Amino acid sequence: WKSRSGRQTKHFIDYMFYSHESLGLRGVLGPPASDEIEESEFKLPDLRYPSDHISIAADMTILH
């Protein structure tokens, strides 16, 4: 979510794909809530999130 030249854009470009048959999803680290970003005057990057790239992560277990 960024604001450049008075225009705002919001999109995801990174995804994680996995097979439910071989991996079990235990938890995820998703992006910040929209209201956190909306409060910022400049969107991303800002002082709280110094990059317009946000980390995503997944906690998975291997199924037998």
PyRosetta script that sets phi, psi and omega in degrees:
from pyrosetta import init, pose_from_sequence

init()
pose = pose_from_sequence("WKSRSGRQTKHFIDYMFYSHESLGLRGVLGPPASDEIEESEFKLPDLRYPSDHISIAADMTILH")
pose.set_psi(1, 113.1)
pose.set_omega(1, -178.6)
pose.set_phi(2, -138.8)
pose.set_psi(2, 159.3)
pose.set_omega(2, 178.9)
pose.set_phi(3, -123.9)
pose.set_psi(3, 119.3)
pose.set_omega(3, 179.7)
pose.set_phi(4, -135.9)
pose.set_psi(4, 129.4)
pose.set_omega(4, 177.8)
pose.set_phi(5, 53.0)
pose.set_psi(5, 40.3)
pose.set_omega(5, 177.7)
pose.set_phi(6, 77.0)
pose.set_psi(6, 3.1)
pose.set_omega(6, -179.7)
pose.set_phi(7, -111.3)
pose.set_psi(7, 136.9)
pose.set_omega(7, 178.6)
pose.set_phi(8, -107.9)
pose.set_psi(8, 137.7)
pose.set_omega(8, 174.0)
pose.set_phi(9, -130.7)
pose.set_psi(9, 146.4)
pose.set_omega(9, 179.6)
pose.set_phi(10, -142.8)
pose.set_psi(10, 120.1)
pose.set_omega(10, 177.4)
pose.set_phi(11, -162.5)
pose.set_psi(11, 159.2)
pose.set_omega(11, 175.4)
pose.set_phi(12, -107.3)
pose.set_psi(12, 138.0)
pose.set_omega(12, 177.1)
pose.set_phi(13, -122.0)
pose.set_psi(13, -7.7)
pose.set_omega(13, -179.4)
pose.set_phi(14, -114.2)
pose.set_psi(14, 135.9)
pose.set_omega(14, 179.5)
pose.set_phi(15, -138.0)
pose.set_psi(15, 159.7)
pose.set_omega(15, 172.9)
pose.set_phi(16, -120.4)
pose.set_psi(16, 123.7)
pose.set_omega(16, 177.2)
pose.set_phi(17, -110.8)
pose.set_psi(17, 140.5)
pose.set_omega(17, 178.4)
pose.set_phi(18, -153.5)
pose.set_psi(18, 163.1)
pose.set_omega(18, 178.8)
pose.set_phi(19, -93.8)
pose.set_psi(19, 125.2)
pose.set_omega(19, 177.1)
pose.set_phi(20, -64.3)
pose.set_psi(20, -19.6)
pose.set_omega(20, -179.2)
pose.set_phi(21, -77.8)
pose.set_psi(21, -27.7)
pose.set_omega(21, -175.9)
pose.set_phi(22, -112.9)
pose.set_psi(22, -19.2)
pose.set_omega(22, -179.3)
pose.set_phi(23, -131.1)
pose.set_psi(23, 138.9)
pose.set_omega(23, 174.8)
pose.set_phi(24, -106.5)
pose.set_psi(24, 132.5)
pose.set_omega(24, -179.6)
pose.set_phi(25, -86.7)
pose.set_psi(25, 122.5)
pose.set_omega(25, -179.5)
pose.set_phi(26, -101.9)
pose.set_psi(26, -28.6)
pose.set_omega(26, 179.9)
pose.set_phi(27, -177.7)
pose.set_psi(27, 164.4)
pose.set_omega(27, -179.9)
pose.set_phi(28, -135.8)
pose.set_psi(28, 151.4)
pose.set_omega(28, 168.7)
pose.set_phi(29, -108.5)
pose.set_psi(29, 104.7)
pose.set_omega(29, -177.9)
pose.set_phi(30, -94.6)
pose.set_psi(30, -177.9)
pose.set_omega(30, 179.0)
pose.set_phi(31, -72.0)
pose.set_psi(31, 166.7)
pose.set_omega(31, 176.3)
pose.set_phi(32, -62.1)
pose.set_psi(32, 155.2)
pose.set_omega(32, 178.3)
pose.set_phi(33, -63.8)
pose.set_psi(33, 147.2)
pose.set_omega(33, -178.8)
pose.set_phi(34, -56.6)
pose.set_psi(34, -38.1)
pose.set_omega(34, -178.4)
pose.set_phi(35, -66.7)
pose.set_psi(35, -27.8)
pose.set_omega(35, 175.1)
pose.set_phi(36, -64.6)
pose.set_psi(36, -42.3)
pose.set_omega(36, -178.3)
pose.set_phi(37, -73.8)
pose.set_psi(37, -39.9)
pose.set_omega(37, -178.7)
pose.set_phi(38, -61.3)
pose.set_psi(38, -29.5)
pose.set_omega(38, 180.0)
pose.set_phi(39, -69.4)
pose.set_psi(39, -23.4)
pose.set_omega(39, -177.9)
pose.set_phi(40, -78.8)
pose.set_psi(40, 136.3)
pose.set_omega(40, 179.9)
pose.set_phi(41, -66.2)
pose.set_psi(41, -34.6)
pose.set_omega(41, -172.4)
pose.set_phi(42, -105.8)
pose.set_psi(42, 1.9)
pose.set_omega(42, -175.5)
pose.set_phi(43, 62.0)
pose.set_psi(43, -127.7)
pose.set_omega(43, -179.3)
pose.set_phi(44, -114.3)
pose.set_psi(44, 140.3)
pose.set_omega(44, -6.4)
pose.set_phi(45, -76.6)
pose.set_psi(45, 157.8)
pose.set_omega(45, 173.1)
pose.set_phi(46, -145.4)
pose.set_psi(46, -170.0)
pose.set_omega(46, -176.6)
pose.set_phi(47, -67.6)
pose.set_psi(47, -32.3)
pose.set_omega(47, -179.3)
pose.set_phi(48, -79.2)
pose.set_psi(48, -39.3)
pose.set_omega(48, 178.5)
pose.set_phi(49, -122.5)
pose.set_psi(49, 95.1)
pose.set_omega(49, -170.6)
pose.set_phi(50, -74.5)
pose.set_psi(50, 8.4)
pose.set_omega(50, 177.9)
pose.set_phi(51, -140.2)
pose.set_psi(51, 155.4)
pose.set_omega(51, 173.5)
pose.set_phi(52, -89.6)
pose.set_psi(52, 10.4)
pose.set_omega(52, 173.4)
pose.set_phi(53, -107.9)
pose.set_psi(53, 122.4)
pose.set_omega(53, -177.8)
pose.set_phi(54, -109.0)
pose.set_psi(54, 134.8)
pose.set_omega(54, 178.6)
pose.set_phi(55, -70.6)
pose.set_psi(55, 140.4)
pose.set_omega(55, 170.0)
pose.set_phi(56, -125.1)
pose.set_psi(56, 149.3)
pose.set_omega(56, -179.4)
pose.set_phi(57, -151.2)
pose.set_psi(57, 158.0)
pose.set_omega(57, 176.7)
pose.set_phi(58, -137.0)
pose.set_psi(58, 139.1)
pose.set_omega(58, 174.7)
pose.set_phi(59, -100.1)
pose.set_psi(59, 114.7)
pose.set_omega(59, -175.1)
pose.set_phi(60, -126.3)
pose.set_psi(60, 157.3)
pose.set_omega(60, 175.1)
pose.set_phi(61, -125.1)
pose.set_psi(61, 144.2)
pose.set_omega(61, 178.5)
pose.set_phi(62, -81.6)
pose.set_psi(62, 126.9)
pose.set_omega(62, 178.8)
pose.set_phi(63, -89.8)
pose.set_psi(63, 146.5)
pose.set_omega(63, -179.8)
pose.set_phi(64, -97.5)
pose.dump_pdb("model.pdb")
